Amino acid sequence: MADPTDKNKEDELAGTEQPFVQHLMELRDRLLYCIYGLAVAGVLLAIWPGPSGLIDLIAVPIRAHMPHDAKLIAIGVFSPFFVPLKVLLMTAVLLALPWLMYQCWMFVAPGLYSHEKRFALPLIIFGSLLAYAGIAFVQFFVLDKMFGFIQRFTPAAVAATPDIASYVEAILSLYIAFGVAFQVPIVVMLLVRFEMVTVEKLRSFRGYFIVVAFVVAAVLTPPDVVSQLALAIPMCLLYEVGIIGARYFTKYSKAPEESADSAQP
């Protein structure tokens, strides 16, 4: 006799099957929507605050540790044009991130069961917020402390006038590193949800993760102790957040048949 829970699953997704070409067309539409969202975000940012305004904003942390009348320099011939354009594009991606994640969600949602939808959408929202938090942490805390630490080692005979292209490249790499590293709770909860590890195993692995966090920070950040500590310590704290959230997340996202089985004596 067939398991009635399997029948329920089949009924839930019955009629949702689509041919491969239909999937490709849906993917094309979602990619176009992503491009439209990026274009709108780019136009809005170009109007206000504009490429120059964005450069002024991201230059605040380093200019706070430069002489009052000092400015960043542009060594490359085309740097005054391409660097602000690059910053505008990256900021547009950041501004449109919820829209991009929503399009990813709309593409995969028809193939998910109801209990899977119940935990997938909150994870997308939570992951976006964590990425924003990581980038904001870099902009408003890490860069100021890092440049202050570096400037203290600058000899008096040396004028610290960084190139705008190298500066933008350095901070963008930090934005990406922190935005990805702040996804630790998401990874931890998914590992527990899919029964790859248990909460008890994660707790026993705590000491090893601290070592891993400092190794990752040493690889992804510049060779200064401030930025390395600023990445490693939040990763360790977020690991603890993931352990705490994993137990509740696993209960919340269980399939109906899993909840029924766990309720049986």
C-alpha positions in Angstrom: 0.0 0.0 0.0 1.4 3.4 -0.9 2.3 5.8 1.8 -0.4 8.5 2.1 2.2 11.1 2.8 3.7 10.4 -0.6 0.3 10.8 -2.1 0.0 14.2 -0.5 3.3 15.3 -1.9 2.3 14.2 -5.4 -1.1 16.1 -5.1 0.7 19.2 -3.9 2.9 19.5 -7.0 0.5 17.8 -9.4 0.2 19.8 -12.7 3.2 22.0 -12.0 5.5 20.1 -14.3 6.8 22.1 -17.3 8.8 21.2 -20.3 12.5 22.1 -20.5 11.9 24.9 -23.0 9.3 26.4 -20.6 12.0 26.5 -17.9 14.4 28.2 -20.2 11.8 30.8 -21.1 11.1 31.4 -17.4 14.8 31.7 -16.7 15.1 34.2 -19.5 12.2 36.3 -18.1 13.7 36.3 -14.6 17.1 37.4 -16.0 15.5 40.2 -17.9 13.7 41.3 -14.8 17.0 41.3 -13.0 18.5 43.5 -15.7 15.6 45.9 -15.6 15.9 46.2 -11.8 19.7 46.9 -12.1 19.0 49.5 -14.8 16.4 51.3 -12.6 18.8 51.2 -9.6 21.6 52.5 -11.8 19.5 55.4 -13.2 18.3 56.4 -9.7 21.9 56.4 -8.3 23.1 58.3 -11.4 20.5 61.0 -10.6 21.3 61.1 -6.9 23.8 61.1 -5.4 25.6 60.6 -8.7 28.9 58.8 -9.4 30.9 61.7 -7.8 28.7 61.6 -4.7 29.2 57.8 -4.4 33.0 58.3 -4.6 32.9 61.0 -2.0 30.9 58.6 0.3 33.2 55.6 0.1 36.3 57.9 0.4 35.1 59.3 3.8 36.9 56.6 5.9 40.4 57.1 4.3 40.1 60.9 3.9 39.5 61.2 7.7 43.1 60.0 8.2 44.7 62.1 5.4 45.8 65.8 5.6 42.9 68.2 5.5 43.6 69.4 1.9 44.8 66.0 0.6 42.8 64.1 -2.1 42.9 60.7 -3.7 44.7 60.6 -7.0 43.9 59.0 -10.3 47.0 57.5 -11.9 45.3 55.8 -14.9 44.3 57.9 -17.9 40.7 56.6 -17.8 40.4 56.1 -14.1 38.4 59.3 -13.5 35.7 57.8 -15.8 35.8 54.1 -15.2 36.3 54.0 -11.4 33.1 56.0 -10.6 31.2 53.9 -13.2 32.4 50.7 -11.5 31.3 52.1 -8.1 27.9 53.0 -9.5 27.4 49.5 -10.9 28.4 47.8 -7.7 26.1 50.1 -5.7 23.3 49.4 -8.1 23.7 45.7 -7.5 23.6 46.3 -3.7 20.5 48.5 -4.0 18.7 46.0 -6.2 19.8 42.9 -4.1 16.3 42.3 -2.6 14.8 42.5 -6.1 17.4 40.1 -7.5 16.9 37.6 -4.7 13.1 37.9 -5.2 13.5 36.9 -8.9 15.6 33.9 -7.9 12.9 33.0 -5.4 10.1 33.3 -8.1 12.1 31.0 -10.4 12.5 28.2 -7.9 9.3 28.6 -5.8 7.0 26.6 -8.2 9.1 23.5 -7.7 9.1 23.7 -3.8 6.7 22.1 -1.4 4.8 24.3 1.0 7.0 23.5 4.0 10.1 24.3 1.8 8.6 27.6 0.8 8.0 28.3 4.5 11.8 28.4 5.2 13.3 29.4 1.8 11.8 32.9 1.7 12.9 33.8 5.3 16.4 32.6 4.5 16.6 34.8 1.4 15.5 37.8 3.4 17.8 37.0 6.3 20.7 36.4 4.0 20.1 39.8 2.3 20.0 41.6 5.6 23.2 39.8 6.7 25.0 41.0 3.5 23.9 44.6 4.1 25.0 44.3 7.7 28.5 43.0 6.6 28.9 45.8 4.1 27.7 48.5 6.6 30.1 47.1 9.2 33.0 47.5 6.7 32.0 51.1 5.7 31.3 52.5 9.2 33.7 50.6 11.4 36.4 48.5 9.8 37.7 51.0 7.2 38.1 53.8 9.8 40.0 51.5 12.3 42.1 49.9 9.5 43.2 53.2 7.9 43.9 54.7 11.3 46.1 51.7 12.2 47.9 51.9 8.9 48.5 55.6 9.0 50.2 55.3 12.4 53.0 53.4 10.6 53.4 55.9 7.8 56.8 57.6 8.0 56.7 61.4 8.3 58.7 61.7 5.1 56.0 59.8 3.1 52.9 61.5 1.8 50.0 58.9 1.8 48.0 59.8 -1.3 46.4 56.5 -2.5 45.3 55.9 -6.0 41.5 55.9 -6.4 41.5 52.7 -8.5 43.5 50.6 -6.0 41.5 52.1 -3.1 38.1 51.1 -4.7 39.4 47.7 -5.6 40.6 47.1 -2.0 37.3 48.2 -0.3 35.2 46.3 -2.8 37.1 43.1 -2.0 36.4 43.8 1.7 32.7 44.4 1.0 32.5 41.1 -0.8 34.5 39.3 1.9 32.4 40.6 4.8 29.1 40.2 2.9 29.9 36.5 2.3 31.4 35.8 5.7 28.3 37.2 7.4 26.3 34.3 5.8 27.7 31.9 8.4 24.3 31.6 10.3 22.6 30.6 7.0 25.2 27.9 6.3 25.0 26.5 9.8 21.2 26.3 9.8 21.1 24.7 6.4 23.7 22.1 7.4 21.6 21.2 10.4 18.3 21.3 8.5 19.5 18.8 5.9 21.0 16.6 8.6 24.6 16.9 7.4 25.6 17.7 11.0 23.9 18.0 14.3 23.8 20.9 16.8 25.9 18.9 19.2 28.6 18.3 16.5 28.6 22.0 15.8 29.1 22.8 19.4 32.0 20.4 19.7 33.5 21.9 16.5 33.4 25.4 18.0 37.2 25.5 18.8 38.1 24.3 15.3 35.8 27.0 13.8 37.6 29.7 15.7 40.9 28.6 14.0 39.1 28.4 10.6 37.7 31.9 11.1 41.1 33.4 11.7 42.6 31.6 8.8 39.8 32.8 6.5 40.2 36.4 7.8 44.0 36.2 7.2 43.4 35.2 3.6 40.5 37.5 2.7 41.6 40.7 4.4 44.6 43.0 4.0 47.7 42.1 6.1 46.8 44.2 9.1 45.6 42.9 12.5 42.6 45.3 12.7 40.8 44.0 9.6 41.6 40.4 10.4 40.2 40.7 13.9 37.2 42.6 12.6 36.3 39.7 10.3 37.2 36.7 12.5 35.4 37.9 15.7 32.0 38.5 14.0 32.3 35.2 12.2 32.7 33.4 15.6 29.8 35.3 17.0 27.6 34.6 14.0 28.6 30.9 14.3 27.0 30.9 17.7 23.9 32.7 16.3 23.7 29.9 13.7 23.9 27.2 16.4 21.1 28.9 18.4 18.9 29.4 15.4 19.5 26.0 13.9 17.4 24.2 16.5 14.4 26.5 16.1 14.8 26.6 12.3 14.8 22.8 12.0 11.5 22.5 13.9 9.9 25.3 12.0 10.9 23.9 8.5 10.0 20.3 9.0 7.7 18.6 6.5 4.3 17.5 7.8 5.2 13.8 7.7 8.4 14.6 9.7 6.5 16.4 12.3 4.0 13.5 12.6 6.8 11.0 12.9 8.5 13.0 15.7 5.2 13.3 17.5 4.7 9.5 17.6 5.9 7.7 20.8 
